[in-house]
Amino acid sequence: MELIAEKIDLKKEYPQYYKSGKKPEIIDVEESKFLSLLGMGAPEGALFMNSIEALYAVAFVVKKSYQLRDQDFVVPKLECFWWVESDLSLDETPRNEWFWELLIRMPEFIEEEKVDDSIAEVIRNKNISLANEVYLKNLTEGKSVQIMHIGSYEEEKESIEKILEYVLSEGLENCGRHHEVYISDPTRTPTERLKTILRYAVKPISS
């Protein structure tokens, strides 16, 4: 009887990356590969939503190409970095001036050539031109502090304040962008039950 290769699930292989409690905790985030797409604009804007569609489209074609090589994997959760390029905080900046980087983590065996082929296939077969903005990159955050936020994306302030207080109490300071890992699917989960990991890379406070 032919054995079927087990599907790779990064959520199971890296549970610390995709799980967190309701209290801040320190973790070490290893370097990994990601599909990435950069942009600017409000999260409710058309560009952001269309970029999510493009990123997922590429991810699933990449998955299909490796499935044919008996290297199938579960497409992981969507993630996003958020930041502004001004002296104002994210909350003080108009939402249409927010910068973001959408991400989907990939297994280590994913090759750039296969990603390029998948992008071309998405553009050709699905006519999603934004797929051309997707690229494969290596990323590591190293030591980070995270917390599980439950509820609306618009009500993250209390969870962020818990992180900031904890970071200070540990003699650390933020050195990275605001990072969100979307554990829940907002199209299938009531707003009050949404689960989102909030994460910041940290370093010792400079003397």
PyMOL CGO cylinders between C-alpha atoms (Angstrom):
from pymol import cmd
from pymol.cgo import CYLINDER

trace = [
    CYLINDER, 0.00, 0.00, 0.00, 1.35, 3.41, -1.00, 0.3, 1, 1, 1, 1, 1, 1,
    CYLINDER, 1.35, 3.41, -1.00, 1.97, 5.74, 1.92, 0.3, 1, 1, 1, 1, 1, 1,
    CYLINDER, 1.97, 5.74, 1.92, 0.55, 9.25, 1.65, 0.3, 1, 1, 1, 1, 1, 1,
    CYLINDER, 0.55, 9.25, 1.65, 2.94, 11.99, 2.79, 0.3, 1, 1, 1, 1, 1, 1,
    CYLINDER, 2.94, 11.99, 2.79, 1.67, 13.84, 5.86, 0.3, 1, 1, 1, 1, 1, 1,
    CYLINDER, 1.67, 13.84, 5.86, 0.57, 17.40, 5.19, 0.3, 1, 1, 1, 1, 1, 1,
    CYLINDER, 0.57, 17.40, 5.19, 2.85, 19.95, 6.84, 0.3, 1, 1, 1, 1, 1, 1,
    CYLINDER, 2.85, 19.95, 6.84, 1.06, 22.24, 9.31, 0.3, 1, 1, 1, 1, 1, 1,
    CYLINDER, 1.06, 22.24, 9.31, 3.21, 25.12, 10.58, 0.3, 1, 1, 1, 1, 1, 1,
    CYLINDER, 3.21, 25.12, 10.58, 0.65, 25.88, 13.28, 0.3, 1, 1, 1, 1, 1, 1,
    CYLINDER, 0.65, 25.88, 13.28, 1.47, 22.49, 14.82, 0.3, 1, 1, 1, 1, 1, 1,
    CYLINDER, 1.47, 22.49, 14.82, 5.20, 22.67, 14.14, 0.3, 1, 1, 1, 1, 1, 1,
    CYLINDER, 5.20, 22.67, 14.14, 5.54, 26.15, 15.68, 0.3, 1, 1, 1, 1, 1, 1,
    CYLINDER, 5.54, 26.15, 15.68, 2.80, 26.34, 18.34, 0.3, 1, 1, 1, 1, 1, 1,
    CYLINDER, 2.80, 26.34, 18.34, 4.50, 29.21, 20.16, 0.3, 1, 1, 1, 1, 1, 1,
    CYLINDER, 4.50, 29.21, 20.16, 4.22, 31.32, 17.02, 0.3, 1, 1, 1, 1, 1, 1,
    CYLINDER, 4.22, 31.32, 17.02, 0.47, 30.82, 16.67, 0.3, 1, 1, 1, 1, 1, 1,
    CYLINDER, 0.47, 30.82, 16.67, -0.60, 30.65, 20.33, 0.3, 1, 1, 1, 1, 1, 1,
    CYLINDER, -0.60, 30.65, 20.33, -0.58, 33.17, 23.16, 0.3, 1, 1, 1, 1, 1, 1,
    CYLINDER, -0.58, 33.17, 23.16, -2.32, 33.85, 26.44, 0.3, 1, 1, 1, 1, 1, 1,
    CYLINDER, -2.32, 33.85, 26.44, -4.24, 36.87, 27.64, 0.3, 1, 1, 1, 1, 1, 1,
    CYLINDER, -4.24, 36.87, 27.64, -1.18, 38.08, 29.56, 0.3, 1, 1, 1, 1, 1, 1,
    CYLINDER, -1.18, 38.08, 29.56, 1.98, 39.38, 27.85, 0.3, 1, 1, 1, 1, 1, 1,
    CYLINDER, 1.98, 39.38, 27.85, 4.75, 36.85, 27.35, 0.3, 1, 1, 1, 1, 1, 1,
    CYLINDER, 4.75, 36.85, 27.35, 8.25, 36.83, 25.89, 0.3, 1, 1, 1, 1, 1, 1,
    CYLINDER, 8.25, 36.83, 25.89, 9.02, 34.49, 23.00, 0.3, 1, 1, 1, 1, 1, 1,
    CYLINDER, 9.02, 34.49, 23.00, 11.91, 34.01, 20.58, 0.3, 1, 1, 1, 1, 1, 1,
    CYLINDER, 11.91, 34.01, 20.58, 10.76, 34.19, 16.95, 0.3, 1, 1, 1, 1, 1, 1,
    CYLINDER, 10.76, 34.19, 16.95, 12.93, 32.21, 14.59, 0.3, 1, 1, 1, 1, 1, 1,
    CYLINDER, 12.93, 32.21, 14.59, 13.83, 33.24, 11.05, 0.3, 1, 1, 1, 1, 1, 1,
    CYLINDER, 13.83, 33.24, 11.05, 11.40, 31.95, 8.45, 0.3, 1, 1, 1, 1, 1, 1,
    CYLINDER, 11.40, 31.95, 8.45, 10.18, 32.41, 4.89, 0.3, 1, 1, 1, 1, 1, 1,
    CYLINDER, 10.18, 32.41, 4.89, 7.10, 34.47, 4.09, 0.3, 1, 1, 1, 1, 1, 1,
    CYLINDER, 7.10, 34.47, 4.09, 5.05, 35.52, 1.11, 0.3, 1, 1, 1, 1, 1, 1,
    CYLINDER, 5.05, 35.52, 1.11, 4.84, 39.30, 1.43, 0.3, 1, 1, 1, 1, 1, 1,
    CYLINDER, 4.84, 39.30, 1.43, 2.92, 42.18, -0.11, 0.3, 1, 1, 1, 1, 1, 1,
    CYLINDER, 2.92, 42.18, -0.11, 3.49, 45.84, 0.85, 0.3, 1, 1, 1, 1, 1, 1,
    CYLINDER, 3.49, 45.84, 0.85, 1.03, 48.72, 0.63, 0.3, 1, 1, 1, 1, 1, 1,
    CYLINDER, 1.03, 48.72, 0.63, -0.44, 51.83, 2.20, 0.3, 1, 1, 1, 1, 1, 1,
    CYLINDER, -0.44, 51.83, 2.20, -4.03, 52.67, 3.07, 0.3, 1, 1, 1, 1, 1, 1,
    CYLINDER, -4.03, 52.67, 3.07, -6.85, 52.02, 5.49, 0.3, 1, 1, 1, 1, 1, 1,
    CYLINDER, -6.85, 52.02, 5.49, -7.53, 48.38, 6.45, 0.3, 1, 1, 1, 1, 1, 1,
    CYLINDER, -7.53, 48.38, 6.45, -11.12, 48.77, 5.21, 0.3, 1, 1, 1, 1, 1, 1,
    CYLINDER, -11.12, 48.77, 5.21, -9.91, 50.14, 1.87, 0.3, 1, 1, 1, 1, 1, 1,
    CYLINDER, -9.91, 50.14, 1.87, -10.14, 48.36, -1.47, 0.3, 1, 1, 1, 1, 1, 1,
    CYLINDER, -10.14, 48.36, -1.47, -6.36, 48.10, -1.90, 0.3, 1, 1, 1, 1, 1, 1,
    CYLINDER, -6.36, 48.10, -1.90, -5.91, 46.29, 1.42, 0.3, 1, 1, 1, 1, 1, 1,
    CYLINDER, -5.91, 46.29, 1.42, -8.74, 43.84, 0.72, 0.3, 1, 1, 1, 1, 1, 1,
    CYLINDER, -8.74, 43.84, 0.72, -7.58, 43.21, -2.84, 0.3, 1, 1, 1, 1, 1, 1,
    CYLINDER, -7.58, 43.21, -2.84, -4.04, 42.67, -1.60, 0.3, 1, 1, 1, 1, 1, 1,
    CYLINDER, -4.04, 42.67, -1.60, -5.26, 39.97, 0.80, 0.3, 1, 1, 1, 1, 1, 1,
    CYLINDER, -5.26, 39.97, 0.80, -7.00, 38.27, -2.13, 0.3, 1, 1, 1, 1, 1, 1,
    CYLINDER, -7.00, 38.27, -2.13, -3.81, 38.42, -4.22, 0.3, 1, 1, 1, 1, 1, 1,
    CYLINDER, -3.81, 38.42, -4.22, -1.61, 37.08, -1.42, 0.3, 1, 1, 1, 1, 1, 1,
    CYLINDER, -1.61, 37.08, -1.42, -3.91, 34.14, -0.71, 0.3, 1, 1, 1, 1, 1, 1,
    CYLINDER, -3.91, 34.14, -0.71, -4.26, 33.38, -4.41, 0.3, 1, 1, 1, 1, 1, 1,
    CYLINDER, -4.26, 33.38, -4.41, -0.50, 33.06, -4.76, 0.3, 1, 1, 1, 1, 1, 1,
    CYLINDER, -0.50, 33.06, -4.76, -0.21, 31.04, -1.53, 0.3, 1, 1, 1, 1, 1, 1,
    CYLINDER, -0.21, 31.04, -1.53, -2.73, 28.45, -2.71, 0.3, 1, 1, 1, 1, 1, 1,
    CYLINDER, -2.73, 28.45, -2.71, -1.10, 28.07, -6.13, 0.3, 1, 1, 1, 1, 1, 1,
    CYLINDER, -1.10, 28.07, -6.13, 2.27, 27.60, -4.40, 0.3, 1, 1, 1, 1, 1, 1,
    CYLINDER, 2.27, 27.60, -4.40, 0.62, 24.97, -2.19, 0.3, 1, 1, 1, 1, 1, 1,
    CYLINDER, 0.62, 24.97, -2.19, -0.78, 23.19, -5.26, 0.3, 1, 1, 1, 1, 1, 1,
    CYLINDER, -0.78, 23.19, -5.26, 2.61, 23.12, -6.99, 0.3, 1, 1, 1, 1, 1, 1,
    CYLINDER, 2.61, 23.12, -6.99, 4.26, 21.47, -3.96, 0.3, 1, 1, 1, 1, 1, 1,
    CYLINDER, 4.26, 21.47, -3.96, 1.33, 19.13, -3.45, 0.3, 1, 1, 1, 1, 1, 1,
    CYLINDER, 1.33, 19.13, -3.45, 2.22, 17.64, -6.83, 0.3, 1, 1, 1, 1, 1, 1,
    CYLINDER, 2.22, 17.64, -6.83, 5.72, 16.98, -5.40, 0.3, 1, 1, 1, 1, 1, 1,
    CYLINDER, 5.72, 16.98, -5.40, 4.31, 15.24, -2.28, 0.3, 1, 1, 1, 1, 1, 1,
    CYLINDER, 4.31, 15.24, -2.28, 5.23, 18.26, -0.16, 0.3, 1, 1, 1, 1, 1, 1,
    CYLINDER, 5.23, 18.26, -0.16, 1.73, 19.42, 0.67, 0.3, 1, 1, 1, 1, 1, 1,
    CYLINDER, 1.73, 19.42, 0.67, 1.17, 21.95, 3.45, 0.3, 1, 1, 1, 1, 1, 1,
    CYLINDER, 1.17, 21.95, 3.45, -1.64, 23.82, 5.19, 0.3, 1, 1, 1, 1, 1, 1,
    CYLINDER, -1.64, 23.82, 5.19, -1.70, 27.49, 4.16, 0.3, 1, 1, 1, 1, 1, 1,
    CYLINDER, -1.70, 27.49, 4.16, -1.00, 29.30, 7.47, 0.3, 1, 1, 1, 1, 1, 1,
    CYLINDER, -1.00, 29.30, 7.47, -2.76, 32.26, 9.07, 0.3, 1, 1, 1, 1, 1, 1,
    CYLINDER, -2.76, 32.26, 9.07, -2.64, 35.74, 7.59, 0.3, 1, 1, 1, 1, 1, 1,
    CYLINDER, -2.64, 35.74, 7.59, -0.37, 38.26, 9.34, 0.3, 1, 1, 1, 1, 1, 1,
    CYLINDER, -0.37, 38.26, 9.34, 0.30, 41.97, 8.99, 0.3, 1, 1, 1, 1, 1, 1,
    CYLINDER, 0.30, 41.97, 8.99, 2.82, 44.57, 10.11, 0.3, 1, 1, 1, 1, 1, 1,
    CYLINDER, 2.82, 44.57, 10.11, 1.45, 48.09, 10.59, 0.3, 1, 1, 1, 1, 1, 1,
    CYLINDER, 1.45, 48.09, 10.59, 3.41, 51.36, 10.90, 0.3, 1, 1, 1, 1, 1, 1,
    CYLINDER, 3.41, 51.36, 10.90, 3.47, 55.05, 10.04, 0.3, 1, 1, 1, 1, 1, 1,
    CYLINDER, 3.47, 55.05, 10.04, 6.29, 57.19, 8.69, 0.3, 1, 1, 1, 1, 1, 1,
    CYLINDER, 6.29, 57.19, 8.69, 5.77, 60.26, 10.83, 0.3, 1, 1, 1, 1, 1, 1,
    CYLINDER, 5.77, 60.26, 10.83, 6.28, 61.36, 14.44, 0.3, 1, 1, 1, 1, 1, 1,
    CYLINDER, 6.28, 61.36, 14.44, 2.65, 60.54, 15.23, 0.3, 1, 1, 1, 1, 1, 1,
    CYLINDER, 2.65, 60.54, 15.23, 1.42, 57.25, 16.63, 0.3, 1, 1, 1, 1, 1, 1,
    CYLINDER, 1.42, 57.25, 16.63, -0.65, 54.85, 14.58, 0.3, 1, 1, 1, 1, 1, 1,
    CYLINDER, -0.65, 54.85, 14.58, -3.83, 55.96, 16.34, 0.3, 1, 1, 1, 1, 1, 1,
    CYLINDER, -3.83, 55.96, 16.34, -3.08, 59.65, 15.69, 0.3, 1, 1, 1, 1, 1, 1,
    CYLINDER, -3.08, 59.65, 15.69, -2.41, 59.13, 11.99, 0.3, 1, 1, 1, 1, 1, 1,
    CYLINDER, -2.41, 59.13, 11.99, -5.23, 59.11, 9.40, 0.3, 1, 1, 1, 1, 1, 1,
    CYLINDER, -5.23, 59.11, 9.40, -5.96, 55.52, 8.46, 0.3, 1, 1, 1, 1, 1, 1,
    CYLINDER, -5.96, 55.52, 8.46, -5.36, 56.15, 4.77, 0.3, 1, 1, 1, 1, 1, 1,
    CYLINDER, -5.36, 56.15, 4.77, -1.73, 56.99, 5.70, 0.3, 1, 1, 1, 1, 1, 1,
    CYLINDER, -1.73, 56.99, 5.70, -1.08, 53.68, 7.44, 0.3, 1, 1, 1, 1, 1, 1,
    CYLINDER, -1.08, 53.68, 7.44, 1.61, 51.48, 5.91, 0.3, 1, 1, 1, 1, 1, 1,
    CYLINDER, 1.61, 51.48, 5.91, 1.25, 47.71, 6.02, 0.3, 1, 1, 1, 1, 1, 1,
    CYLINDER, 1.25, 47.71, 6.02, 2.97, 44.51, 5.02, 0.3, 1, 1, 1, 1, 1, 1,
    CYLINDER, 2.97, 44.51, 5.02, 0.74, 41.48, 4.58, 0.3, 1, 1, 1, 1, 1, 1,
    CYLINDER, 0.74, 41.48, 4.58, 2.41, 38.13, 5.23, 0.3, 1, 1, 1, 1, 1, 1,
    CYLINDER, 2.41, 38.13, 5.23, 1.75, 34.41, 5.02, 0.3, 1, 1, 1, 1, 1, 1,
    CYLINDER, 1.75, 34.41, 5.02, 4.42, 32.15, 6.48, 0.3, 1, 1, 1, 1, 1, 1,
    CYLINDER, 4.42, 32.15, 6.48, 5.80, 29.42, 4.22, 0.3, 1, 1, 1, 1, 1, 1,
    CYLINDER, 5.80, 29.42, 4.22, 7.65, 26.13, 4.85, 0.3, 1, 1, 1, 1, 1, 1,
    CYLINDER, 7.65, 26.13, 4.85, 11.42, 26.37, 4.57, 0.3, 1, 1, 1, 1, 1, 1,
    CYLINDER, 11.42, 26.37, 4.57, 11.57, 24.30, 1.38, 0.3, 1, 1, 1, 1, 1, 1,
    CYLINDER, 11.57, 24.30, 1.38, 9.63, 26.88, -0.68, 0.3, 1, 1, 1, 1, 1, 1,
    CYLINDER, 9.63, 26.88, -0.68, 11.74, 28.14, -3.59, 0.3, 1, 1, 1, 1, 1, 1,
    CYLINDER, 11.74, 28.14, -3.59, 11.65, 31.59, -5.16, 0.3, 1, 1, 1, 1, 1, 1,
    CYLINDER, 11.65, 31.59, -5.16, 11.36, 30.11, -8.65, 0.3, 1, 1, 1, 1, 1, 1,
    CYLINDER, 11.36, 30.11, -8.65, 8.17, 28.25, -7.67, 0.3, 1, 1, 1, 1, 1, 1,
    CYLINDER, 8.17, 28.25, -7.67, 6.74, 31.44, -6.18, 0.3, 1, 1, 1, 1, 1, 1,
    CYLINDER, 6.74, 31.44, -6.18, 7.47, 33.34, -9.40, 0.3, 1, 1, 1, 1, 1, 1,
    CYLINDER, 7.47, 33.34, -9.40, 5.78, 30.58, -11.43, 0.3, 1, 1, 1, 1, 1, 1,
    CYLINDER, 5.78, 30.58, -11.43, 2.75, 30.73, -9.10, 0.3, 1, 1, 1, 1, 1, 1,
    CYLINDER, 2.75, 30.73, -9.10, 2.51, 34.51, -9.44, 0.3, 1, 1, 1, 1, 1, 1,
    CYLINDER, 2.51, 34.51, -9.44, 2.50, 34.19, -13.23, 0.3, 1, 1, 1, 1, 1, 1,
    CYLINDER, 2.50, 34.19, -13.23, -0.22, 31.53, -13.03, 0.3, 1, 1, 1, 1, 1, 1,
    CYLINDER, -0.22, 31.53, -13.03, -2.43, 33.69, -10.79, 0.3, 1, 1, 1, 1, 1, 1,
    CYLINDER, -2.43, 33.69, -10.79, -2.10, 36.66, -13.15, 0.3, 1, 1, 1, 1, 1, 1,
    CYLINDER, -2.10, 36.66, -13.15, -2.74, 34.48, -16.19, 0.3, 1, 1, 1, 1, 1, 1,
    CYLINDER, -2.74, 34.48, -16.19, -5.64, 32.39, -14.89, 0.3, 1, 1, 1, 1, 1, 1,
    CYLINDER, -5.64, 32.39, -14.89, -7.30, 34.64, -12.31, 0.3, 1, 1, 1, 1, 1, 1,
    CYLINDER, -7.30, 34.64, -12.31, -6.42, 38.06, -13.76, 0.3, 1, 1, 1, 1, 1, 1,
    CYLINDER, -6.42, 38.06, -13.76, -5.26, 39.32, -10.35, 0.3, 1, 1, 1, 1, 1, 1,
    CYLINDER, -5.26, 39.32, -10.35, -2.61, 41.85, -11.35, 0.3, 1, 1, 1, 1, 1, 1,
    CYLINDER, -2.61, 41.85, -11.35, -1.72, 42.65, -7.71, 0.3, 1, 1, 1, 1, 1, 1,
    CYLINDER, -1.72, 42.65, -7.71, -0.17, 39.19, -7.51, 0.3, 1, 1, 1, 1, 1, 1,
    CYLINDER, -0.17, 39.19, -7.51, 2.81, 40.71, -9.29, 0.3, 1, 1, 1, 1, 1, 1,
    CYLINDER, 2.81, 40.71, -9.29, 3.56, 42.62, -6.06, 0.3, 1, 1, 1, 1, 1, 1,
    CYLINDER, 3.56, 42.62, -6.06, 3.95, 39.42, -4.03, 0.3, 1, 1, 1, 1, 1, 1,
    CYLINDER, 3.95, 39.42, -4.03, 7.45, 38.21, -3.23, 0.3, 1, 1, 1, 1, 1, 1,
    CYLINDER, 7.45, 38.21, -3.23, 9.22, 35.65, -1.04, 0.3, 1, 1, 1, 1, 1, 1,
    CYLINDER, 9.22, 35.65, -1.04, 11.36, 36.96, 1.82, 0.3, 1, 1, 1, 1, 1, 1,
    CYLINDER, 11.36, 36.96, 1.82, 13.18, 35.82, 4.94, 0.3, 1, 1, 1, 1, 1, 1,
    CYLINDER, 13.18, 35.82, 4.94, 12.15, 37.48, 8.18, 0.3, 1, 1, 1, 1, 1, 1,
    CYLINDER, 12.15, 37.48, 8.18, 13.02, 37.17, 11.84, 0.3, 1, 1, 1, 1, 1, 1,
    CYLINDER, 13.02, 37.17, 11.84, 11.87, 39.24, 14.83, 0.3, 1, 1, 1, 1, 1, 1,
    CYLINDER, 11.87, 39.24, 14.83, 13.98, 37.54, 17.49, 0.3, 1, 1, 1, 1, 1, 1,
    CYLINDER, 13.98, 37.54, 17.49, 13.00, 38.29, 21.09, 0.3, 1, 1, 1, 1, 1, 1,
    CYLINDER, 13.00, 38.29, 21.09, 9.40, 39.56, 21.12, 0.3, 1, 1, 1, 1, 1, 1,
    CYLINDER, 9.40, 39.56, 21.12, 6.53, 40.23, 23.48, 0.3, 1, 1, 1, 1, 1, 1,
    CYLINDER, 6.53, 40.23, 23.48, 3.05, 39.11, 22.50, 0.3, 1, 1, 1, 1, 1, 1,
    CYLINDER, 3.05, 39.11, 22.50, -0.49, 38.81, 23.83, 0.3, 1, 1, 1, 1, 1, 1,
    CYLINDER, -0.49, 38.81, 23.83, -3.76, 37.30, 22.59, 0.3, 1, 1, 1, 1, 1, 1,
    CYLINDER, -3.76, 37.30, 22.59, -6.30, 40.04, 21.94, 0.3, 1, 1, 1, 1, 1, 1,
    CYLINDER, -6.30, 40.04, 21.94, -9.94, 38.98, 22.00, 0.3, 1, 1, 1, 1, 1, 1,
    CYLINDER, -9.94, 38.98, 22.00, -12.44, 41.20, 20.20, 0.3, 1, 1, 1, 1, 1, 1,
    CYLINDER, -12.44, 41.20, 20.20, -12.54, 43.94, 17.62, 0.3, 1, 1, 1, 1, 1, 1,
    CYLINDER, -12.54, 43.94, 17.62, -9.43, 45.19, 15.85, 0.3, 1, 1, 1, 1, 1, 1,
    CYLINDER, -9.43, 45.19, 15.85, -10.64, 48.68, 16.77, 0.3, 1, 1, 1, 1, 1, 1,
    CYLINDER, -10.64, 48.68, 16.77, -10.39, 47.88, 20.49, 0.3, 1, 1, 1, 1, 1, 1,
    CYLINDER, -10.39, 47.88, 20.49, -6.78, 46.76, 20.77, 0.3, 1, 1, 1, 1, 1, 1,
    CYLINDER, -6.78, 46.76, 20.77, -5.66, 49.70, 22.92, 0.3, 1, 1, 1, 1, 1, 1,
    CYLINDER, -5.66, 49.70, 22.92, -6.04, 47.93, 26.27, 0.3, 1, 1, 1, 1, 1, 1,
    CYLINDER, -6.04, 47.93, 26.27, -4.09, 44.88, 25.03, 0.3, 1, 1, 1, 1, 1, 1,
    CYLINDER, -4.09, 44.88, 25.03, -1.34, 47.10, 23.59, 0.3, 1, 1, 1, 1, 1, 1,
    CYLINDER, -1.34, 47.10, 23.59, -1.08, 48.98, 26.90, 0.3, 1, 1, 1, 1, 1, 1,
    CYLINDER, -1.08, 48.98, 26.90, -0.60, 45.67, 28.71, 0.3, 1, 1, 1, 1, 1, 1,
    CYLINDER, -0.60, 45.67, 28.71, 2.26, 44.85, 26.35, 0.3, 1, 1, 1, 1, 1, 1,
    CYLINDER, 2.26, 44.85, 26.35, 3.88, 48.26, 26.83, 0.3, 1, 1, 1, 1, 1, 1,
    CYLINDER, 3.88, 48.26, 26.83, 3.68, 48.03, 30.63, 0.3, 1, 1, 1, 1, 1, 1,
    CYLINDER, 3.68, 48.03, 30.63, 5.14, 44.53, 30.61, 0.3, 1, 1, 1, 1, 1, 1,
    CYLINDER, 5.14, 44.53, 30.61, 7.95, 45.49, 28.23, 0.3, 1, 1, 1, 1, 1, 1,
    CYLINDER, 7.95, 45.49, 28.23, 8.96, 48.37, 30.50, 0.3, 1, 1, 1, 1, 1, 1,
    CYLINDER, 8.96, 48.37, 30.50, 8.78, 46.20, 33.62, 0.3, 1, 1, 1, 1, 1, 1,
    CYLINDER, 8.78, 46.20, 33.62, 11.19, 43.73, 32.00, 0.3, 1, 1, 1, 1, 1, 1,
    CYLINDER, 11.19, 43.73, 32.00, 13.75, 46.43, 31.21, 0.3, 1, 1, 1, 1, 1, 1,
    CYLINDER, 13.75, 46.43, 31.21, 13.01, 46.23, 27.51, 0.3, 1, 1, 1, 1, 1, 1,
    CYLINDER, 13.01, 46.23, 27.51, 11.84, 48.56, 24.75, 0.3, 1, 1, 1, 1, 1, 1,
    CYLINDER, 11.84, 48.56, 24.75, 10.04, 48.01, 21.46, 0.3, 1, 1, 1, 1, 1, 1,
    CYLINDER, 10.04, 48.01, 21.46, 12.25, 47.87, 18.39, 0.3, 1, 1, 1, 1, 1, 1,
    CYLINDER, 12.25, 47.87, 18.39, 9.82, 46.53, 15.81, 0.3, 1, 1, 1, 1, 1, 1,
    CYLINDER, 9.82, 46.53, 15.81, 6.60, 47.34, 14.05, 0.3, 1, 1, 1, 1, 1, 1,
    CYLINDER, 6.60, 47.34, 14.05, 3.10, 46.54, 15.32, 0.3, 1, 1, 1, 1, 1, 1,
    CYLINDER, 3.10, 46.54, 15.32, 2.54, 42.92, 14.30, 0.3, 1, 1, 1, 1, 1, 1,
    CYLINDER, 2.54, 42.92, 14.30, -0.83, 41.17, 14.12, 0.3, 1, 1, 1, 1, 1, 1,
    CYLINDER, -0.83, 41.17, 14.12, -1.39, 37.45, 13.52, 0.3, 1, 1, 1, 1, 1, 1,
    CYLINDER, -1.39, 37.45, 13.52, -5.02, 36.78, 12.62, 0.3, 1, 1, 1, 1, 1, 1,
    CYLINDER, -5.02, 36.78, 12.62, -5.95, 33.53, 14.32, 0.3, 1, 1, 1, 1, 1, 1,
    CYLINDER, -5.95, 33.53, 14.32, -9.67, 33.95, 13.57, 0.3, 1, 1, 1, 1, 1, 1,
    CYLINDER, -9.67, 33.95, 13.57, -11.29, 34.43, 10.18, 0.3, 1, 1, 1, 1, 1, 1,
    CYLINDER, -11.29, 34.43, 10.18, -13.26, 37.73, 10.44, 0.3, 1, 1, 1, 1, 1, 1,
    CYLINDER, -13.26, 37.73, 10.44, -15.70, 36.53, 7.76, 0.3, 1, 1, 1, 1, 1, 1,
    CYLINDER, -15.70, 36.53, 7.76, -16.72, 33.56, 9.93, 0.3, 1, 1, 1, 1, 1, 1,
    CYLINDER, -16.72, 33.56, 9.93, -16.21, 34.77, 13.51, 0.3, 1, 1, 1, 1, 1, 1,
    CYLINDER, -16.21, 34.77, 13.51, -18.34, 37.25, 15.50, 0.3, 1, 1, 1, 1, 1, 1,
    CYLINDER, -18.34, 37.25, 15.50, -16.38, 40.44, 16.17, 0.3, 1, 1, 1, 1, 1, 1,
    CYLINDER, -16.38, 40.44, 16.17, -16.43, 39.98, 19.96, 0.3, 1, 1, 1, 1, 1, 1,
    CYLINDER, -16.43, 39.98, 19.96, -14.81, 36.53, 19.59, 0.3, 1, 1, 1, 1, 1, 1,
    CYLINDER, -14.81, 36.53, 19.59, -12.03, 37.43, 17.13, 0.3, 1, 1, 1, 1, 1, 1,
    CYLINDER, -12.03, 37.43, 17.13, -8.60, 36.18, 18.23, 0.3, 1, 1, 1, 1, 1, 1,
    CYLINDER, -8.60, 36.18, 18.23, -5.55, 38.21, 17.17, 0.3, 1, 1, 1, 1, 1, 1,
    CYLINDER, -5.55, 38.21, 17.17, -2.00, 37.84, 18.44, 0.3, 1, 1, 1, 1, 1, 1,
    CYLINDER, -2.00, 37.84, 18.44, -0.39, 41.25, 18.96, 0.3, 1, 1, 1, 1, 1, 1,
    CYLINDER, -0.39, 41.25, 18.96, 3.42, 41.12, 18.87, 0.3, 1, 1, 1, 1, 1, 1,
    CYLINDER, 3.42, 41.12, 18.87, 6.36, 43.53, 19.12, 0.3, 1, 1, 1, 1, 1, 1,
    CYLINDER, 6.36, 43.53, 19.12, 10.07, 42.79, 18.71, 0.3, 1, 1, 1, 1, 1, 1,
    CYLINDER, 10.07, 42.79, 18.71, 11.96, 44.04, 21.78, 0.3, 1, 1, 1, 1, 1, 1,
    CYLINDER, 11.96, 44.04, 21.78, 15.51, 44.77, 22.97, 0.3, 1, 1, 1, 1, 1, 1,
    CYLINDER, 15.51, 44.77, 22.97, 17.13, 45.86, 26.25, 0.3, 1, 1, 1, 1, 1, 1,
    CYLINDER, 17.13, 45.86, 26.25, 16.60, 49.52, 27.04, 0.3, 1, 1, 1, 1, 1, 1,
    CYLINDER, 16.60, 49.52, 27.04, 19.49, 51.56, 25.73, 0.3, 1, 1, 1, 1, 1, 1,
    CYLINDER, 19.49, 51.56, 25.73, 21.56, 53.17, 28.50, 0.3, 1, 1, 1, 1, 1, 1,
]
cmd.load_cgo(trace, "trace")
